[in-house]
Amino acid sequence: MDLMTWMTTICTNHDTCTEGFEEAGGVVKDQTAQIVEELSQIISNHLTLSSTVINCDVVSGKRLSGLKPNIMDMGDPRWMSMKNMELLGTPLKNFEPNITVSQDDIGPNVTVRTIGEAIRKAPKNSSTPFIIHVTAGYYELNLTVGKYKTNLWFIGDGKGKTIISGKRRATGLGFVARGITFENTAGPENHQAVSLYVKSDQSVFYECEIKGYQDTLYVHSNRQFYRNCDIYGTVDFIFGNAQVVFQNCTIYSRLPMEQQKNTITAQKRSQTCPDSYSGISIHQCQIRAASDLEQVKSNYSTYLGRPWREFSTVVYMLSYIGDHIDPQGWLPWNSTSSLNHVFYGEYMNYGPRANTSQRMQSPGIHVNMSFAEAAQFTVDQFVGGSWIAQTKVPYEAGFGKLEKPSNN
């Protein structure tokens, strides 16, 4: 899984690099495009080969020759203390951070006034969690957690209490956030306005709130897990090429601009690396209209997703699908594109729009996935659960028990 994830991330980074030259011209663009294309082809070939070998390996029950067992398969990690292992499963007040960020009070731990200062004080390439407590308050800033700031944990005082407004970017391995609202206050008229950009491998977001309109949450790449989070947006508001699972989250579609259509997901697996290990798995979630859309939902169309690239992969499993979702379910990217090569799956969903009888007809739409197909998108099979277990964030490794909450 590590191998497939890392090679997929290389493909994603190549694609992002190429996009950066779309409006450029000249020799530099041509040379860069050629180099990136050659590299992408090499990685794509390796992905295809690895995918074939891994599939054979699973059937035979053997581990690939030369690969050591992943440390994440060994149970509880030796490098993490029992105190930290139990941290995220306890009330927010019952922990001792390394640094406290406070706009007002001076506490017993190292206290700074800004989140940026706390990040600068955090060690580079840490193998153990470095815990930053961000106390209740409104923090307006553009924030980057770089790749050398590994195992950085942000613990807030709860949704709507600790609010970080601006553009947030997390890239370091093992980033964890709990009890924080991430928001971009740019309204729908400002079009693309990312609230949170994540390419941190093995990152966890627990009891967080992510609010925006168009392009709210950019799940760029690597393995990510979101649990008990609320996500708000309008157009393509969960997008990217990560290997990501949303579990027990509530996903709210907001009121878009006039003539706009809401699309919840825009996943980016492309024909450049069709065997890449990426996709969006939405498991045991609530798909609902936000309060501003609820009263006028009949005037706007909202869809489960559309493909940012040709091999876009998204599944909804054991989730509540509200009546603001268009019965067609899915949408092509534009009038000239198709859904022939995507994988859009639905499995045992419920609610007024879980009825799939009017779904768009396409070879890429699988409205009645089999148990075996759906199982591939559970936590254990899709992202691996043991690294999540290290944080003590609750999660369902498999399908879990289907519990239908009230429709209120």
N, C-alpha and C positions, 0 to 999 in steps of 0.2 A: 504493500500500500504506500509506503514511503516513496519507493521508486516511482510509481505511477504518479503520485501527487507532485513530486518535484519536477518530473519531466513535463507534466501538464502545465505547471507554473512557468516553466521556461517558454513553452508555446504561447501562453497568455502574455508574458512579458514581451515576446517578439511582436505579437499582435499590437500591443499597446504602443510599442516603439514605432511601428509602421504607421499607426494612426497619427502619431505626433508629427509626421512629415506630410500629411495629406494636403495641407495648404501651402507647403513649401515647394520649391522648384530647384532646378539646377543639378550640377554634378553630384553634390553631396547627397541629395535625396536619392538619386539613381544608384549611387554606390552603396548607400546604406540599405536601400530596398533589396539590392541583389544579395548582400551579405546576410541579411535577416532571412530572406527566402531560402538560401542555401542551408542556414542553420536550422530553420523550421523543418525543412525536408528531412534532415538528419534525425532530429528529435522525433518527428512523426514516424519515421521508419522504426526507431527504437521502441516507441510506444506500441506500434502494431506488433512487433516481435515480442515485447514483454507481456502484452495482453494475451497473446497466444500461449506463451510459456506458462504464465500464471494460471490460466484456465486449465491447462493440462496438469499443472501442479496441484490445483485444488482437487481435481478428479482423482489423482493418484494418491493424495494425502501426504505428499512429500514436500519438504521445504526446498526452495531453490538452492542449488549448489552454490556455496561461497557466501551466502547471506546468513549473517548471525541473527538469532532471534531478536526481535525488536524489544528494547527495554520496556516499552509500553505494554508488552505481553506478560511481564513478570509480576503482575500484581502491584501492590502498593510500593511506590518508589522509595529507595533508601535515602535519596537526597532531601526529601521533604519531611519535616518534623510532624509528629502527630498533631501538634497544635495548629500548624498551618493546614494540614490535611482536613481538619474539621472546620476550618474557618468559614467557608462559604455556606455551610449547612447550618450555621448558628445565626441568632439575631445580629443585626448590623452593629449593635453597640458592644457586642462581646468579643472584641479583638484588640490587639495592640499593633498599630501600624509602625512602619519604619519612619515615615514622615507624615505629618498632618498639614493639609492646605486649609488655611482659614483666612477669611477676609476681615475677621474681627478679633476673635479670642486667641490667646496664647495658651497652648496646651502643654501637657507634660512631655510629649514627644517633640522631636525636631519640627518646628512649625515654620512654614513659609507662607507668603501672601499669594503666590501665583502657582498655577499648575506647571507652567514652564520651568520655574525654578526647581520644583520638586523633581521633574524629569531630569534636569541637568545634574542633580545630586545623586540620582540613582546610578548604581554601578553598571558598567558595560558588560555584556556577555555573562550575566548572572545565571547560575545554574539552579538557584533557589528563588522563590518568590520574593520580590521587593514590593512591599505594600504601601500604597499612597492613599491615605484617607482624605477624600475631598469633602469637606463639611458642607452643610446646606448653604446655598447661595447661588447667585447668578454670575457665571464666569463667561465673559464674552471675549473670545480669542480664537485665532487659527492655531491649531495644535497638531504637532507631529511627534509620534513615538517611533523613533528611527529603528533600523534593523539591528543595531548593536545594543539596544535597550531590551534585553530579553527577560521573560518571566516578570513583566511589570504588571502589577495588579492595582486597578483603580477601584476603590470602594467608596461609594457615595452614601448619603443619608436617605436615599429613596427616590423613586420616581417623582418628579415635580418638586423635589426639595433641593437636590443637587443638580443644577442645570448648566450644561456647557453649550454655549451658542457660538456658531461659527463653523469652520471646516475642520474636522478631525480626521487624522490619518494615522492608522496603526499598522506597522510593518514588522515589528520585532516578534520573534518566536514566543509563543506562550502568553500572549496578552490576555488579560482577564478584566472584565468590568462588571460591577454589580451596583444596583441601586442608583443609577445615573440617568438623567434625561439628556440626550444629544439632540440638538435641534438646529435647523437652519430657518431663520425667520424670513428669508426671501419668499414672497408670496408666489402664487401660480403664474403671475404675469412675468416673472423673471426667468421662467423656463428652468433649465437645468440648474439645480442648487443642491449639491450633495451635502448631507448632514454628517455622514460617517463613511469613510473609505477604509476598507480592511483588506490587507493582504498578509496578515500575521498568520503563520501556520499554527494549528492547534490553539486557536483563540476561542474564548468562551465569553458570552454576554448573558448575564443572568439578572432577571428582574430590572431590565433597563427599558427605556422609552426612546424611540428614534423617530423624530418628527420632521417632516418636510413636505414638499409637494412633488415636483418632477425630480426623478433620480435621487430619492432620499438616501437609500442604502446601497453603496457600491461594494458588493462582495466580490472583490477583484480576483482573488486566487487563493490557493491553499485550502486547508481544512478549517472549517468554522462551525460553531455550534451556538444556537440562540435558544434560551429556555425562559419561559414566563416573561417574554418581552412584548411590548406594544409597538407596532410599526405603522406609521401614518404616511400616506402619499397619494399621488394622482397618477402620473404617467410613468410607466416603467420604474416604479419606485423601489423594487428589489431587483438589482441587475448586476451582471458580471459573470465571471467564469470560475467561481470558487466551487469547492466540494463542500456543500453547506447543508445543514439540517436545521430547520425551525421546528421546535417542539413546544406544545402548550403555549403558543404565542397567539396574540390577537392582532390580526392584520386589518387595518382600517383604510378604506378608500375615502378620500376627502372630495370636496366639491372642486371640480376642475374649472378651467376657463370655458367660456361659451365655445361650442363647436369641438371641444376636446373630448376624446374618449379615454377613460381610465384603463390602464393595464397594470396589473399587479407585478408581474415578472417580465424580465427581458434577459433571458439566459444566453450565453455567448459561445457555446461550443461551436467551432467552425470546421469547415472542410479542410483547412490547413492541417489540423490534427484531429481527425474524426474519432480516433481511438483514445482521446484524452479522457482522464478520469475526473469529470466535473459534472455539476448539475445542482439543481435546487430541489430539496426534499422538504415538503411542508406536511408535518405529521402531527395529528391530534391538535390542530389549530382551529381558531375561529376566524372566519372570513366575513367581515361585517362592514357596513356603511358607517362612517363617522357621523357625528351629529349634524354637521353642516350639509352633508349629502343626504341624510336620511329623509328629510321632508320633501326633497325634490328628486329623489333617485330615479323616478320614472322618466325624467327629462334627460338623463345621461346614461350612456352605455359603459359598463365596467366589465372587463374580461380577466380571465385567470392568467393570461400571459400572451406574449407574442415573441417571435424569435429574433433576437439581435443578430444571430448568425444561423447558418443553415441547419446545424445539428443540435440546436437548442434542446436542452433536457430539463424538464420540470415535472414533478409529480405531487399530487395532493392525496393524502391518505388519512382515513378516519377523521376527517375534519368537517366542521360545520360550514356549509356554503350558503350565505345569505341571499335574499331575493333581489339584491341590487346587481347580482351577476347576470349578464346576458345569457339566455338559454343556449346560445351558440357556444359559449364557454371560452373559446380560443380565437385568436385573431392573427392573420398574416401580418408581416412587418409593413408591407405596402401593397398596392394594387397589382404589382407585377411579381410578387413573391408567392411561394407556396409553403405548405406544411408537410410536404412529402417526406423529408428527411429528419424531421424533429422527432423527439420522443416526449409526448405529452401524455401523462398517465393519470388515471383516477382510480381510487380503490376504497370501497366501503365508506364513502363520504355520506353525509346526511344533511338535512335542512332543505329549504324550498328549492334551491338550485342544484341540489345533488342529483336530481333527475337528469340523466344524460341523453334522453330520447331525441332532443333537438340539437345535440352537439354538432359542430362542423364535421363533415365527413372528409377524412384524409387518412392515408396510410400511416401517418405519423401520430395520429391521435388514438390512444388506447383507453377507452372509457371504462372498460371492465378488465383491469389487469388481473392476472392470476396471482395466487398467493406467492408463488415462486418469483414472479416478476417484481411484485411489490416489496418482497423481503430484501431485495437488493438495495433498497433505498432506506432501510432502517439504519439506526445509528451504528450498530456493530458491523454491519456489512458495508456501509457506504463511507463512513469516516473513521470507524474504529472507536470503541467506547472507553478504553482503558485510560487514555490521556484525559478524558473528561472526568473520569472517576477520581483522578488525582486531586481535582479541585473540590470534590465533595458536592458539586452541583448535582441535584437530582436529575435523572434522565431515564428514559426507557430504552433499553438496549435493543429490544425487538419491537413488536407491534404494541405490546401493552394491552391494557384493558380498555375497551371502548366505553367511555362514559359520555352520555349526551347531556350537557348542561341545558338549563332553560334557555328559551329563545329571547328572553328579555335583555 
